[in-house]
């Protein structure tokens, strides 16, 4: 186990304590270490997918008989499926022990990864690369595979909780050296014990300012304690500010043929909780991450292109009729363009069906009000049904907007809201959307007061902090219902 990531283990321990009663007697240990859980789940995924593939093939060929060729094909398909599913699950962090304890996250992640796998198989089938999925064993495999994976995750969660609460994991014998008070490192000892680590000795580091002789006496005691024993590792828990002393101590302990792990305490411990990566020869710590990862951005963009393109093709005749109605109803262009503030503060021209006699776009833009004389007859209907927003599908295609995200406001209003709310600019961390979390909660139309914009921003920031593909799909499905309800539409 990597003790630099001790906080992950502590999260597991705390989760186990809150779900099952703690057991002081461990009884017989299981033949698996805590740090081998991830590998065990990967192997279980492979077995679950293999069983689902073989079972679906057997059922589909029950009348014609099962040949060795078909068995080989089933195994090959299962290996390919497991490779894809395992890669996606690894990228999403689904194999980490803390994540395995959260069943809801596991089920959502498994369903999403499996859905992508099925869609990929259907695409391959449609391209006639391997036209076998949509018929025969394919539908059975899609259902059985998902059922097996969800059942397996439920089983692993139960086993993980039992192993943590009952201290069942096979242990590693360690010696703990610390500069923390007894009340402090007792918590670490308990966490290590829950994870299967047996603390075979505890030594306290000399206080700050002690002589080199004190350190030498400590290292001699540690060496004497470990010589000829079955101790596997040394864990050094200390404040990194005393690094020169710890380096000298480790130099003394080099005579021992066992690894030494360092657990920092204090501010450095909080710093190391952040993800790291290498830039050349330097280690870089990510203090703030973007709201969406590279894969999430790519997936969201692919959905935007597909959804906007398909919608424009399907709605083309209807959009032409709306354009004709606008042209007949009043003079002026069909499409209204206005400057808006988008991702990272970049300005772009938003497209809407014109609903007013005026074309305001400048430092002063007056929001629409009930019975506004500036709104055209066709415009009233378009605004009430939000159909005036449909040309923004073109903004989605050109990348200035997304299907789902915070709604952009006119630049004049953007400046006002930015002064009014300190966290208003946080909305620009993602692309603005055609619809959003705020809109399906009734935050549509004008914002006549500070409470209205504050409520809208609160929904937008929650969406950014909790983004997922499932959330985007839920918003898209709920948007037509909200449009039909017509709450606050103007």
WOGI-V588471 format. One line per field, one symbol per residue. psi: psi as a letter, one per 30 degrees, with the letter a starting at -180 (. if undefined). burial: b if it has 24 or more other ideal C-beta (glycine too) atoms within 12 Angstrom, else e. Layout:
psi = ???
burial = ???
//
This chain:
psi = kjffhefeeeeeeeeeefekkkkfkfakllhkleggeeeeeeeeeeeeeeeeeeeeeeefgfefljleeeeeeeeeeeeeeeeeeeeeeeefgffkeeeffjeeeeeeeeeeeeeeeeeeeeeeeeggeiifeflbfeeeeeeeeeeeeeeeeeeeeeeeeeeeeghfkklkklkkklgllefefeeeeeeeeeggkjjgkkkkkllkgllfeeeeeeeeeeeeefkgagkelkkjjlkffheeeeeeeeeegffkhllkkkjklbeeeeeffllllkjbgkkkkjekllfkleeeeeeeeeeeeeeeeeeeeefeeeeeeeeeeeeeellllekkkkklkbkggkkljkklkkflflikjafjkklklkhkffkleeeeeeeefgfffefffeeeeffflleklkkklkeeeeeeeeeekegefffgflkllelleeefggilalifleeeeeeeeeeeeeeefgkleeeeeeeeefeeeeeeegkgk.
burial = bebbbbbbbbbbbebbeeeeeeeeebeeeeebebbebbebbbebbbbbbbbbbbbbbbebeeeeeeeeebeebbeebbebbbebbbebbeebebbbbbbbbbbebbbbbbbbbbbbbbebbeeeeeeeeeebbeebbbebbbebbbbbbbbbbeebbebbbbbbbbbbbbbbbbbbbbbbeeeebebbbbbbbbbbbbbbbbbbbbeeeeeeeebeebbebbbebbeeeebbbbbbbbbbebeebbeebbebbeebebebbbbbbeeebeebeeeeeeeeeeeeeeeeeebbeeebeebbbebbeebbeebbeeeeeebeebbebbeebbeeebbbbbbbbbbeeeebbbbbbbbbeeebeeeebebbeeeeebbbebbbebbbbbbbbbbbbbbbbeebbbbbbbbbbbbebbeebeeebeebebbbbbbbbbbbbbbbbebbbbbeeeebbeebbbbbbbbbeebbbbbbeebbeebeebbeeeebbb
//
